[in-house]
Amino acid sequence: MNRHVKLRRNEENMTKIGIIGAMELEVEQLKQEMTVTSVIKKAGMDFFEGNLNGADAVIVRCGIGKVNAALCVQILADVFQVSHVINTGVAGSLNAKLDIGDILISKDALHHDMDTTIFGYQPGEVPQMGFREFTADERMMALAKEACEKVNPDIHVMYGRVVSGDQFISSKEVKERLITQFQGDCAEMEGASIAHGAYLNSLPFVIIRAISDKADDSAEMDYPTFEAAAARHSAALVKEMVKGILP
């Protein structure tokens, strides 16, 4: 069977959800709750294929950084023919309304470390794309928020902008620049690349970020303390959410 027939069959008859976390902590709980049918290794990543809460899914730890994240999306598209992409994990807050333990659901994402302004592009705009922000799927956004309100009723959840770059944000000066220049609500290291890859493959996506630190001078202290709890809350949200994506 050729790839085009596989893709048509996927589009018409099935939903398969690609779930990406950068670190093992961000996906280990989901893998434990998944009925795994196969594990395939590609580009140094282990792709766990099976059923999660009634949905066909592929769960993978992509590794840290934008290159790893982009490679991961392309493998999910080419090898597993996923129909949707969810990126779950933690992030630093850039918005005073987002405190540690809160959850942000992406309305869009952009690369804060892309700078070709000398050629007339906006800060963060990838040349020749024609736009700067990669917009999340509205239905997936709504499903994520509903799922969070159900399984994490005591946690504040909101929509916002994810800004990504290959750096851990831990200074007030950099934080203020990301707020002023990009109107970012949270900062992390993979989301925009996952959004970028999903866009290029015409895959609906959403990014879910539990806030683990304030992305300032306290970040190094806060991050280890709150990372585990933040990841648990995101995992509970994703497990509930996948039911709503089913046709």
C-alpha positions in Angstrom: 0.0 0.0 0.0 1.5 3.3 -1.0 1.8 6.3 1.4 -0.9 8.3 -0.3 -3.5 5.6 0.2 -2.4 5.4 3.8 -2.9 9.1 4.3 -6.3 9.1 2.7 -7.4 6.2 4.9 -6.1 8.0 7.9 -8.0 11.2 7.0 -11.2 9.4 6.3 -11.5 6.7 8.8 -9.3 7.2 11.8 -7.9 9.6 14.4 -4.4 9.1 15.7 -3.1 11.6 18.2 0.6 12.4 18.5 1.5 13.4 22.0 4.9 15.0 22.6 6.8 15.9 25.7 10.3 17.2 25.9 11.3 15.3 29.0 10.5 11.8 30.3 8.7 13.3 33.3 6.3 15.0 30.9 5.2 11.7 29.3 5.9 8.9 31.7 2.5 9.0 33.4 0.7 8.9 30.1 2.8 6.0 28.9 2.0 4.1 32.1 -1.7 4.6 31.5 -1.5 3.6 27.8 -2.1 0.2 26.4 1.1 -0.1 24.3 1.0 -2.2 21.2 4.5 -1.3 19.8 7.6 0.8 20.5 9.5 2.0 17.5 12.8 3.9 17.7 13.5 6.7 15.2 16.2 9.4 15.4 17.0 8.3 19.0 13.4 8.7 20.1 11.1 5.9 21.4 7.6 6.2 19.9 5.1 4.3 22.0 2.1 3.4 19.9 -1.2 2.1 21.4 -4.5 3.2 23.0 -4.9 6.0 25.6 -8.3 6.4 27.2 -10.0 5.0 24.1 -8.0 6.9 21.5 -5.3 5.7 19.2 -2.2 7.5 20.1 1.6 7.7 19.8 3.5 9.1 22.8 7.1 10.2 22.6 9.8 12.1 24.5 11.3 14.3 21.9 14.2 15.7 23.9 15.0 19.3 24.7 15.2 22.0 22.2 13.7 23.1 18.9 15.6 20.8 16.5 14.5 17.7 18.5 11.0 18.9 18.6 10.8 19.6 14.8 12.3 16.2 14.0 9.7 14.5 16.2 6.8 16.1 14.5 8.0 15.1 11.1 8.4 11.5 12.2 4.9 11.5 13.6 3.6 12.8 10.3 5.6 10.5 8.0 5.9 7.3 9.9 2.8 7.2 12.1 0.4 9.4 9.9 -1.0 11.1 13.0 -4.1 13.3 12.6 -3.5 15.6 15.5 -0.6 16.8 17.6 -0.6 17.6 21.4 2.5 19.0 23.0 2.4 18.7 26.8 5.0 20.0 29.3 6.1 22.8 31.6 7.0 26.4 31.0 8.0 29.7 32.7 5.4 32.3 33.2 5.7 35.7 31.4 2.2 36.8 32.4 1.4 38.1 35.9 -2.0 36.4 35.7 -0.2 33.0 35.4 1.2 31.7 38.6 3.2 28.6 39.4 0.9 25.6 39.1 -1.5 27.3 36.6 -2.0 25.9 33.1 -1.7 27.8 29.8 -3.3 26.5 26.5 -1.8 27.9 23.4 -3.7 30.2 21.2 -0.6 30.5 19.1 3.2 30.1 19.3 6.3 31.8 17.8 10.1 31.6 17.8 11.5 34.3 20.1 15.1 33.6 19.0 14.5 34.0 15.3 15.9 37.4 14.2 16.1 38.5 10.6 14.9 42.0 11.2 17.9 43.4 9.2 16.0 42.1 6.1 12.7 43.7 7.1 11.0 40.8 8.9 9.3 41.1 12.3 11.2 39.9 15.3 10.4 36.2 15.6 9.2 35.8 12.0 10.7 33.0 9.9 11.8 34.4 6.5 9.5 33.7 3.6 6.6 32.3 5.8 4.5 35.4 5.4 3.5 35.4 9.1 5.0 35.2 12.6 2.5 33.3 14.7 1.5 29.6 14.3 -2.1 29.4 15.4 -3.4 26.5 17.4 -6.6 24.6 16.5 -9.6 26.2 18.0 -11.4 22.9 18.7 -8.4 21.4 20.4 -8.0 24.5 22.5 -11.6 24.3 23.7 -11.2 20.6 24.4 -8.1 21.2 26.4 -9.7 23.9 28.5 -12.8 21.8 29.2 -10.6 18.8 30.1 -8.5 20.9 32.5 -11.6 22.3 34.2 -12.9 18.8 34.7 -9.8 17.0 36.0 -8.0 19.9 37.6 -10.9 22.0 38.9 -8.7 23.9 41.4 -6.2 25.0 38.8 -6.4 28.3 36.9 -6.3 27.7 33.2 -6.2 30.3 30.4 -5.4 30.7 26.7 -2.2 32.5 25.7 0.9 32.8 23.5 3.8 30.4 23.8 7.2 31.8 22.9 10.0 29.4 22.3 13.8 29.5 22.0 16.8 27.4 22.6 17.4 28.9 26.1 16.1 28.5 29.6 14.8 31.9 30.6 16.0 32.8 34.1 16.6 36.6 34.1 14.2 39.5 34.6 15.8 41.4 31.7 15.2 38.6 29.1 11.7 38.0 30.6 10.8 41.7 30.1 12.0 41.6 26.5 9.9 38.6 25.7 6.8 40.3 27.1 7.5 43.6 25.4 8.6 42.4 22.0 6.5 39.3 21.6 3.6 39.7 24.1 4.4 36.2 25.3 2.5 34.5 28.1 4.9 31.7 28.7 8.4 30.8 27.6 9.9 27.3 26.9 12.0 25.5 24.4 9.9 23.3 22.0 6.4 24.6 21.4 6.9 26.9 18.4 8.9 24.2 16.6 6.1 21.7 17.2 3.6 24.3 16.0 5.8 25.0 13.0 6.1 21.4 12.0 2.4 20.8 12.5 1.6 23.7 10.3 3.9 22.5 7.5 2.2 19.1 7.7 -1.4 20.5 7.9 -1.9 18.9 11.3 -4.1 20.6 13.9 -2.2 21.1 17.1 -2.4 22.5 20.6 0.4 23.2 23.2 -0.4 22.7 26.9 2.0 24.2 29.4 1.8 23.9 33.2 3.7 26.7 34.8 6.7 25.5 36.8 8.5 28.8 37.4 8.3 32.6 36.9 11.0 32.8 34.2 13.0 35.3 36.3 15.9 35.2 38.8 13.9 32.7 40.9 13.5 30.2 38.1 16.5 28.0 38.9 15.1 27.6 42.5 11.4 27.1 41.5 11.8 24.8 38.6 12.9 21.5 40.3 10.3 22.0 43.1 7.2 22.5 40.9 8.2 20.6 37.8 6.8 17.2 38.9 3.4 18.5 40.0 3.1 20.6 36.9 3.8 17.6 34.7 1.2 15.5 36.5 -1.5 18.1 36.0 -0.7 18.4 32.3 -0.9 14.6 31.9 -4.3 14.4 33.6 -5.6 17.0 31.2 -4.2 15.3 28.1 -5.7 11.9 29.2 -9.1 13.4 29.5 -8.8 15.6 26.4 -8.1 12.8 23.9 -11.6 11.4 24.4 -13.0 14.6 22.9 -10.9 14.4 19.7 -12.4 11.0 18.7 -14.7 11.3 15.7 
